[in-house]
Each structure stands twice: as C-alpha cells, then as structure tokens.
C-alpha cells in the first residue's frame, strides 16, 4: 500500500522528488537522469526536496555517470558531465582524387 501511495505522489508532483528543502539540479549538458535511490528520478533541469545530505547519481548516454552528495537548501547546483570516450584525434583518410 505504501508503494502505491509513493508512486501516486511522484506522479502528482510531476517529477519533483520530495523529502524537505528544495534544490534545483542542473547538468551540462542538460537532459541527464538524476536518481535519488529509494525516492525516484527526474531529468535535468529538475527540482528535488531533501531532508538531509543525500547521494544522487546523474547519468546521460555518452557521458560518464557521476555520484554527487547534495545538501538541502541553497541555490541551483550545476553538475558538469564528462564524455565517456573523449578524443582529440580525428579519424581521417586520404580520399582518392575525383576526375
């Protein structure tokens, strides 16, 4: 019964995870999935409410996932994501001459 109540509350809140004080979570790039274990997930930018410092996971396809400790209250938090396989090399081949 508690599980169903939790699901209903998450749906009604439209992606805002609630525990206490609000905190906006942003990522660079945006559109990353924020997961607060045991409470739900949302896509950045999003707002979560925290009762105490919590560890969140933030992940996006093509980027390395990050574990971040977030404290309740305060301003927005922007979390930069690193490419999973950054490269400075460009794979180039010499093309044949077109006649």
N, C-alpha and C positions, 0 to 999 in steps of 0.2 A: 504494500500500500504506500509506504514512504517513497519507494522508487517511482511509482506512478505520479505521486504528488510532485516530486523533484522534476520529472520530465514536463509536467504541465506548467510548472513555474518557469522553467527555462524557455518553453515555447511562448508563454505570455510576455516574458521580458525581452524577447526578440534578440537573443544573442548576448545579452548583458548578464554576466555571471555575478551573483550576489552573495556577499558574506559580510560586508560592513562598509568602510570608506571607499569611495570611487577612485579609480585610477585609469587614465586613458593609456592604452598600449598602441604604439605605432611601430612600424618596421620600415626599413629601407632595403629592398623595395616593399611597397605595401602589398596586401593580399596574402600575408603569411598566416598560417594557422596557429593560434595561441591555445595551448591546452593547460588547464588547471586541473591536475589529477583529482578525481573524486567530485568535481563540480561542473565540468563541461569544457566547451571550447568555443572560440569565436574567430573571425577573420579580421586582421588588422585593416584599418584602424577600428578599435573596439574599446569598450569600457568594461572593466571588471571591478567588483567591490571586494575588498579584502578586510578580514578581521585582524590579521597579523601578517608578518612577512611570510610569503609563500614562494615556492619554486615553480616557475612555469616553463613549459617547453614551447619554443617558437620555431616553426619549420615552414619551408616553401620548397617546392620541387626545383631542383637545380642548385640549391643552396645548402650549406651545412646547417643542421639543426643546432639550436642553442638552448642551454639551460640557464635561466636567469632568476635571481632572487628579487622579488618585487615587494616593496613595503607599502602599507596602506597610506592613503592621503598623498598630498603633493600634486605637482603638475604632471603633464603628459610625459611618458617615457618612450623614447625612440630607440629601437634596437636595430643596429645595422647587421645585415646578414652577409656572409662571405660566400662567394661562388664555390660550389663543390669541387670543381676542377678548373680553376683559373689558368689561363695560359697567355703568354705573351707572343708565342710563336704563331705565325700564320702558315698554314699548310699550302704552299704554292708550288705549282709545277709549271714548267715552260710549255706553253701551248705551241702547237705547230703553226707555221705561217699559213694564212688562208690566201689562196690565189684565185 
